[in-house]
């Protein structure tokens, strides 16, 4: 496989694996977004919400 330059990820509008790992770790720690209880249903960010943050 071709070695990648560090800026290849950002040039294509993507995040590097290190950036994504930090984002996931931050989410798992329960930083800003907590589950909001509304009866039996709970709000969790959807995959579409996650993709919106990538833009």
PyMOL Python script that loads the backbone (N, CA, C, O; Angstrom):
from pymol import cmd

cmd.read_pdbstr("""\
ATOM      1  N   UNK A   1       0.831  -1.181   0.000  1.00  0.00           N
ATOM      2  CA  UNK A   1       0.000   0.000   0.000  1.00  0.00           C
ATOM      3  C   UNK A   1       0.878   1.248   0.000  1.00  0.00           C
ATOM      4  O   UNK A   1       1.979   1.246   0.551  1.00  0.00           O
ATOM      5  N   UNK A   2       0.389   2.286  -0.610  1.00  0.00           N
ATOM      6  CA  UNK A   2       1.154   3.521  -0.727  1.00  0.00           C
ATOM      7  C   UNK A   2       1.203   4.249   0.613  1.00  0.00           C
ATOM      8  O   UNK A   2       0.170   4.428   1.258  1.00  0.00           O
ATOM      9  N   UNK A   3       2.395   4.670   1.036  1.00  0.00           N
ATOM     10  CA  UNK A   3       2.460   5.448   2.285  1.00  0.00           C
ATOM     11  C   UNK A   3       1.717   6.775   2.124  1.00  0.00           C
ATOM     12  O   UNK A   3       1.751   7.386   1.055  1.00  0.00           O
ATOM     13  N   UNK A   4       1.061   7.207   3.165  1.00  0.00           N
ATOM     14  CA  UNK A   4       0.265   8.439   3.108  1.00  0.00           C
ATOM     15  C   UNK A   4       0.986   9.574   3.805  1.00  0.00           C
ATOM     16  O   UNK A   4       1.682   9.388   4.804  1.00  0.00           O
ATOM     17  N   UNK A   5       0.797  10.739   3.251  1.00  0.00           N
ATOM     18  CA  UNK A   5       1.310  11.945   3.884  1.00  0.00           C
ATOM     19  C   UNK A   5       0.316  12.350   4.970  1.00  0.00           C
ATOM     20  O   UNK A   5      -0.881  12.106   4.818  1.00  0.00           O
ATOM     21  N   UNK A   6       0.775  12.956   6.053  1.00  0.00           N
ATOM     22  CA  UNK A   6      -0.137  13.339   7.140  1.00  0.00           C
ATOM     23  C   UNK A   6      -1.268  14.268   6.712  1.00  0.00           C
ATOM     24  O   UNK A   6      -2.349  14.232   7.300  1.00  0.00           O
ATOM     25  N   UNK A   7      -1.037  15.098   5.699  1.00  0.00           N
ATOM     26  CA  UNK A   7      -2.073  16.052   5.294  1.00  0.00           C
ATOM     27  C   UNK A   7      -3.056  15.472   4.285  1.00  0.00           C
ATOM     28  O   UNK A   7      -4.004  16.159   3.903  1.00  0.00           O
ATOM     29  N   UNK A   8      -2.864  14.232   3.839  1.00  0.00           N
ATOM     30  CA  UNK A   8      -3.805  13.614   2.903  1.00  0.00           C
ATOM     31  C   UNK A   8      -5.210  13.544   3.477  1.00  0.00           C
ATOM     32  O   UNK A   8      -6.184  13.751   2.753  1.00  0.00           O
ATOM     33  N   UNK A   9      -5.329  13.254   4.769  1.00  0.00           N
ATOM     34  CA  UNK A   9      -6.648  13.122   5.389  1.00  0.00           C
ATOM     35  C   UNK A   9      -7.409  14.440   5.286  1.00  0.00           C
ATOM     36  O   UNK A   9      -8.575  14.449   4.891  1.00  0.00           O
ATOM     37  N   UNK A  10      -6.767  15.548   5.635  1.00  0.00           N
ATOM     38  CA  UNK A  10      -7.440  16.838   5.670  1.00  0.00           C
ATOM     39  C   UNK A  10      -7.675  17.389   4.271  1.00  0.00           C
ATOM     40  O   UNK A  10      -8.634  18.126   4.043  1.00  0.00           O
ATOM     41  N   UNK A  11      -6.818  17.039   3.353  1.00  0.00           N
ATOM     42  CA  UNK A  11      -6.977  17.514   1.985  1.00  0.00           C
ATOM     43  C   UNK A  11      -8.276  16.994   1.379  1.00  0.00           C
ATOM     44  O   UNK A  11      -8.894  17.669   0.556  1.00  0.00           O
ATOM     45  N   UNK A  12      -8.693  15.786   1.790  1.00  0.00           N
ATOM     46  CA  UNK A  12      -9.915  15.187   1.264  1.00  0.00           C
ATOM     47  C   UNK A  12     -11.115  15.425   2.172  1.00  0.00           C
ATOM     48  O   UNK A  12     -12.174  14.831   1.968  1.00  0.00           O
ATOM     49  N   UNK A  13     -10.960  16.286   3.171  1.00  0.00           N
ATOM     50  CA  UNK A  13     -12.069  16.601   4.054  1.00  0.00           C
ATOM     51  C   UNK A  13     -12.339  15.545   5.099  1.00  0.00           C
ATOM     52  O   UNK A  13     -13.418  15.524   5.689  1.00  0.00           O
ATOM     53  N   UNK A  14     -11.381  14.667   5.341  1.00  0.00           N
ATOM     54  CA  UNK A  14     -11.552  13.610   6.329  1.00  0.00           C
ATOM     55  C   UNK A  14     -10.726  13.914   7.564  1.00  0.00           C
ATOM     56  O   UNK A  14      -9.883  14.810   7.559  1.00  0.00           O
ATOM     57  N   UNK A  15     -10.974  13.167   8.609  1.00  0.00           N
ATOM     58  CA  UNK A  15     -10.164  13.285   9.821  1.00  0.00           C
ATOM     59  C   UNK A  15      -9.210  12.109   9.872  1.00  0.00           C
ATOM     60  O   UNK A  15      -9.521  11.015   9.399  1.00  0.00           O
ATOM     61  N   UNK A  16      -8.060  12.345  10.445  1.00  0.00           N
ATOM     62  CA  UNK A  16      -7.070  11.278  10.568  1.00  0.00           C
ATOM     63  C   UNK A  16      -7.550  10.252  11.584  1.00  0.00           C
ATOM     64  O   UNK A  16      -8.400  10.565  12.418  1.00  0.00           O
ATOM     65  N   UNK A  17      -7.022   9.030  11.532  1.00  0.00           N
ATOM     66  CA  UNK A  17      -7.398   8.016  12.528  1.00  0.00           C
ATOM     67  C   UNK A  17      -7.141   8.486  13.957  1.00  0.00           C
ATOM     68  O   UNK A  17      -7.895   8.140  14.867  1.00  0.00           O
ATOM     69  N   UNK A  18      -6.091   9.266  14.161  1.00  0.00           N
ATOM     70  CA  UNK A  18      -5.790   9.779  15.502  1.00  0.00           C
ATOM     71  C   UNK A  18      -6.867  10.765  15.957  1.00  0.00           C
ATOM     72  O   UNK A  18      -7.291  10.742  17.112  1.00  0.00           O
ATOM     73  N   UNK A  19      -7.309  11.639  15.030  1.00  0.00           N
ATOM     74  CA  UNK A  19      -8.369  12.595  15.361  1.00  0.00           C
ATOM     75  C   UNK A  19      -9.670  11.873  15.702  1.00  0.00           C
ATOM     76  O   UNK A  19     -10.366  12.241  16.648  1.00  0.00           O
ATOM     77  N   UNK A  20      -9.992  10.833  14.914  1.00  0.00           N
ATOM     78  CA  UNK A  20     -11.212  10.080  15.176  1.00  0.00           C
ATOM     79  C   UNK A  20     -11.131   9.334  16.500  1.00  0.00           C
ATOM     80  O   UNK A  20     -12.117   9.268  17.235  1.00  0.00           O
ATOM     81  N   UNK A  21      -9.970   8.772  16.812  1.00  0.00           N
ATOM     82  CA  UNK A  21      -9.799   8.068  18.091  1.00  0.00           C
ATOM     83  C   UNK A  21      -9.992   9.028  19.260  1.00  0.00           C
ATOM     84  O   UNK A  21     -10.607   8.667  20.263  1.00  0.00           O
ATOM     85  N   UNK A  22      -9.473  10.245  19.137  1.00  0.00           N
ATOM     86  CA  UNK A  22      -9.639  11.242  20.198  1.00  0.00           C
ATOM     87  C   UNK A  22     -11.105  11.647  20.330  1.00  0.00           C
ATOM     88  O   UNK A  22     -11.596  11.837  21.443  1.00  0.00           O
ATOM     89  N   UNK A  23     -11.805  11.780  19.206  1.00  0.00           N
ATOM     90  CA  UNK A  23     -13.218  12.142  19.233  1.00  0.00           C
ATOM     91  C   UNK A  23     -14.050  11.053  19.905  1.00  0.00           C
ATOM     92  O   UNK A  23     -14.924  11.349  20.720  1.00  0.00           O
ATOM     93  N   UNK A  24     -13.781   9.799  19.564  1.00  0.00           N
ATOM     94  CA  UNK A  24     -14.510   8.679  20.165  1.00  0.00           C
ATOM     95  C   UNK A  24     -14.224   8.598  21.654  1.00  0.00           C
ATOM     96  O   UNK A  24     -15.139   8.385  22.449  1.00  0.00           O
ATOM     97  N   UNK A  25     -12.968   8.767  22.042  1.00  0.00           N
ATOM     98  CA  UNK A  25     -12.610   8.723  23.463  1.00  0.00           C
ATOM     99  C   UNK A  25     -13.322   9.833  24.229  1.00  0.00           C
ATOM    100  O   UNK A  25     -13.786   9.622  25.350  1.00  0.00           O
ATOM    101  N   UNK A  26     -13.408  11.009  23.626  1.00  0.00           N
ATOM    102  CA  UNK A  26     -14.092  12.138  24.264  1.00  0.00           C
ATOM    103  C   UNK A  26     -15.574  11.830  24.455  1.00  0.00           C
ATOM    104  O   UNK A  26     -16.149  12.129  25.501  1.00  0.00           O
ATOM    105  N   UNK A  27     -16.182  11.233  23.440  1.00  0.00           N
ATOM    106  CA  UNK A  27     -17.604  10.890  23.530  1.00  0.00           C
ATOM    107  C   UNK A  27     -17.847   9.818  24.587  1.00  0.00           C
ATOM    108  O   UNK A  27     -18.828   9.882  25.327  1.00  0.00           O
ATOM    109  N   UNK A  28     -16.954   8.832  24.657  1.00  0.00           N
ATOM    110  CA  UNK A  28     -17.129   7.747  25.620  1.00  0.00           C
ATOM    111  C   UNK A  28     -16.962   8.224  27.054  1.00  0.00           C
ATOM    112  O   UNK A  28     -17.527   7.634  27.975  1.00  0.00           O
ATOM    113  N   UNK A  29     -16.195   9.280  27.247  1.00  0.00           N
ATOM    114  CA  UNK A  29     -16.013   9.831  28.586  1.00  0.00           C
ATOM    115  C   UNK A  29     -17.256  10.579  29.051  1.00  0.00           C
ATOM    116  O   UNK A  29     -17.364  10.943  30.223  1.00  0.00           O
ATOM    117  N   UNK A  30     -18.194  10.808  28.134  1.00  0.00           N
ATOM    118  CA  UNK A  30     -19.432  11.496  28.508  1.00  0.00           C
ATOM    119  C   UNK A  30     -19.240  12.984  28.665  1.00  0.00           C
ATOM    120  O   UNK A  30     -19.745  13.586  29.613  1.00  0.00           O
ATOM    121  N   UNK A  31     -18.514  13.581  27.742  1.00  0.00           N
ATOM    122  CA  UNK A  31     -18.194  15.003  27.851  1.00  0.00           C
ATOM    123  C   UNK A  31     -19.446  15.877  27.807  1.00  0.00           C
ATOM    124  O   UNK A  31     -20.072  16.101  28.843  1.00  0.00           O
ATOM    125  N   UNK A  32     -19.817  16.366  26.647  1.00  0.00           N
ATOM    126  CA  UNK A  32     -20.912  17.328  26.545  1.00  0.00           C
ATOM    127  C   UNK A  32     -22.274  16.659  26.413  1.00  0.00           C
ATOM    128  O   UNK A  32     -23.254  17.108  27.008  1.00  0.00           O
ATOM    129  N   UNK A  33     -22.331  15.599  25.639  1.00  0.00           N
ATOM    130  CA  UNK A  33     -23.627  15.019  25.316  1.00  0.00           C
ATOM    131  C   UNK A  33     -23.918  13.825  26.215  1.00  0.00           C
ATOM    132  O   UNK A  33     -23.210  12.818  26.190  1.00  0.00           O
ATOM    133  N   UNK A  34     -24.960  13.957  26.997  1.00  0.00           N
ATOM    134  CA  UNK A  34     -25.434  12.884  27.855  1.00  0.00           C
ATOM    135  C   UNK A  34     -26.751  12.383  27.270  1.00  0.00           C
ATOM    136  O   UNK A  34     -27.427  13.096  26.529  1.00  0.00           O
ATOM    137  N   UNK A  35     -27.103  11.153  27.613  1.00  0.00           N
ATOM    138  CA  UNK A  35     -28.404  10.650  27.209  1.00  0.00           C
ATOM    139  C   UNK A  35     -29.473  11.409  27.986  1.00  0.00           C
ATOM    140  O   UNK A  35     -29.375  11.584  29.200  1.00  0.00           O
ATOM    141  N   UNK A  36     -30.491  11.855  27.265  1.00  0.00           N
ATOM    142  CA  UNK A  36     -31.564  12.601  27.900  1.00  0.00           C
ATOM    143  C   UNK A  36     -32.762  11.674  28.017  1.00  0.00           C
ATOM    144  O   UNK A  36     -33.283  11.191  27.012  1.00  0.00           O
ATOM    145  N   UNK A  37     -33.190  11.430  29.227  1.00  0.00           N
ATOM    146  CA  UNK A  37     -34.314  10.538  29.461  1.00  0.00           C
ATOM    147  C   UNK A  37     -35.619  11.267  29.187  1.00  0.00           C
ATOM    148  O   UNK A  37     -35.866  12.343  29.731  1.00  0.00           O
ATOM    149  N   UNK A  38     -36.447  10.679  28.346  1.00  0.00           N
ATOM    150  CA  UNK A  38     -37.774  11.222  28.060  1.00  0.00           C
ATOM    151  C   UNK A  38     -38.748  10.052  28.126  1.00  0.00           C
ATOM    152  O   UNK A  38     -39.171   9.526  27.096  1.00  0.00           O
ATOM    153  N   UNK A  39     -39.094   9.656  29.323  1.00  0.00           N
ATOM    154  CA  UNK A  39     -39.940   8.479  29.487  1.00  0.00           C
ATOM    155  C   UNK A  39     -39.126   7.238  29.181  1.00  0.00           C
ATOM    156  O   UNK A  39     -38.054   7.027  29.748  1.00  0.00           O
ATOM    157  N   UNK A  40     -39.644   6.423  28.282  1.00  0.00           N
ATOM    158  CA  UNK A  40     -38.940   5.196  27.915  1.00  0.00           C
ATOM    159  C   UNK A  40     -37.960   5.412  26.777  1.00  0.00           C
ATOM    160  O   UNK A  40     -37.123   4.550  26.510  1.00  0.00           O
ATOM    161  N   UNK A  41     -38.051   6.550  26.103  1.00  0.00           N
ATOM    162  CA  UNK A  41     -37.160   6.799  24.971  1.00  0.00           C
ATOM    163  C   UNK A  41     -35.986   7.648  25.416  1.00  0.00           C
ATOM    164  O   UNK A  41     -36.101   8.458  26.337  1.00  0.00           O
ATOM    165  N   UNK A  42     -34.873   7.456  24.762  1.00  0.00           N
ATOM    166  CA  UNK A  42     -33.668   8.229  25.060  1.00  0.00           C
ATOM    167  C   UNK A  42     -33.140   8.821  23.771  1.00  0.00           C
ATOM    168  O   UNK A  42     -33.225   8.217  22.702  1.00  0.00           O
ATOM    169  N   UNK A  43     -32.592  10.017  23.899  1.00  0.00           N
ATOM    170  CA  UNK A  43     -31.987  10.655  22.735  1.00  0.00           C
ATOM    171  C   UNK A  43     -30.517  10.279  22.676  1.00  0.00           C
ATOM    172  O   UNK A  43     -29.760  10.496  23.622  1.00  0.00           O
ATOM    173  N   UNK A  44     -30.134   9.713  21.546  1.00  0.00           N
ATOM    174  CA  UNK A  44     -28.727   9.470  21.263  1.00  0.00           C
ATOM    175  C   UNK A  44     -28.448  10.119  19.920  1.00  0.00           C
ATOM    176  O   UNK A  44     -29.282  10.055  19.017  1.00  0.00           O
ATOM    177  N   UNK A  45     -27.291  10.739  19.778  1.00  0.00           N
ATOM    178  CA  UNK A  45     -26.961  11.313  18.473  1.00  0.00           C
ATOM    179  C   UNK A  45     -26.968  10.224  17.401  1.00  0.00           C
ATOM    180  O   UNK A  45     -26.440   9.132  17.616  1.00  0.00           O
ATOM    181  N   UNK A  46     -27.554  10.519  16.272  1.00  0.00           N
ATOM    182  CA  UNK A  46     -27.614   9.555  15.183  1.00  0.00           C
ATOM    183  C   UNK A  46     -26.330   9.611  14.367  1.00  0.00           C
ATOM    184  O   UNK A  46     -25.488  10.489  14.557  1.00  0.00           O
ATOM    185  N   UNK A  47     -26.202   8.666  13.467  1.00  0.00           N
ATOM    186  CA  UNK A  47     -25.058   8.652  12.570  1.00  0.00           C
ATOM    187  C   UNK A  47     -25.079   9.907  11.696  1.00  0.00           C
ATOM    188  O   UNK A  47     -24.027  10.454  11.365  1.00  0.00           O
ATOM    189  N   UNK A  48     -26.273  10.359  11.325  1.00  0.00           N
ATOM    190  CA  UNK A  48     -26.388  11.585  10.529  1.00  0.00           C
ATOM    191  C   UNK A  48     -25.870  12.783  11.317  1.00  0.00           C
ATOM    192  O   UNK A  48     -25.226  13.664  10.748  1.00  0.00           O
ATOM    193  N   UNK A  49     -26.148  12.825  12.638  1.00  0.00           N
ATOM    194  CA  UNK A  49     -25.609  13.905  13.472  1.00  0.00           C
ATOM    195  C   UNK A  49     -24.090  13.861  13.472  1.00  0.00           C
ATOM    196  O   UNK A  49     -23.431  14.895  13.366  1.00  0.00           O
ATOM    197  N   UNK A  50     -23.537  12.656  13.590  1.00  0.00           N
ATOM    198  CA  UNK A  50     -22.086  12.503  13.593  1.00  0.00           C
ATOM    199  C   UNK A  50     -21.489  12.980  12.269  1.00  0.00           C
ATOM    200  O   UNK A  50     -20.475  13.677  12.256  1.00  0.00           O
ATOM    201  N   UNK A  51     -22.123  12.601  11.157  1.00  0.00           N
ATOM    202  CA  UNK A  51     -21.614  13.029   9.855  1.00  0.00           C
ATOM    203  C   UNK A  51     -21.713  14.537   9.704  1.00  0.00           C
ATOM    204  O   UNK A  51     -20.857  15.148   9.063  1.00  0.00           O
ATOM    205  N   UNK A  52     -22.733  15.146  10.276  1.00  0.00           N
ATOM    206  CA  UNK A  52     -22.872  16.597  10.217  1.00  0.00           C
ATOM    207  C   UNK A  52     -21.719  17.296  10.900  1.00  0.00           C
ATOM    208  O   UNK A  52     -21.312  18.378  10.476  1.00  0.00           O
ATOM    209  N   UNK A  53     -21.176  16.688  11.967  1.00  0.00           N
ATOM    210  CA  UNK A  53     -20.037  17.281  12.662  1.00  0.00           C
ATOM    211  C   UNK A  53     -18.752  17.149  11.852  1.00  0.00           C
ATOM    212  O   UNK A  53     -17.798  17.892  12.083  1.00  0.00           O
ATOM    213  N   UNK A  54     -18.717  16.216  10.912  1.00  0.00           N
ATOM    214  CA  UNK A  54     -17.523  16.014  10.105  1.00  0.00           C
ATOM    215  C   UNK A  54     -17.345  17.115   9.064  1.00  0.00           C
ATOM    216  O   UNK A  54     -16.244  17.336   8.560  1.00  0.00           O
ATOM    217  N   UNK A  55     -18.431  17.796   8.752  1.00  0.00           N
ATOM    218  CA  UNK A  55     -18.388  18.808   7.684  1.00  0.00           C
ATOM    219  C   UNK A  55     -17.865  20.119   8.183  1.00  0.00           C
ATOM    220  O   UNK A  55     -17.764  21.076   7.416  1.00  0.00           O
TER     221      UNK A  55
END
""", "prot")
cmd.dss("prot")
cmd.show_as("cartoon", "prot")
cmd.util.cbc("prot")
cmd.orient("prot")
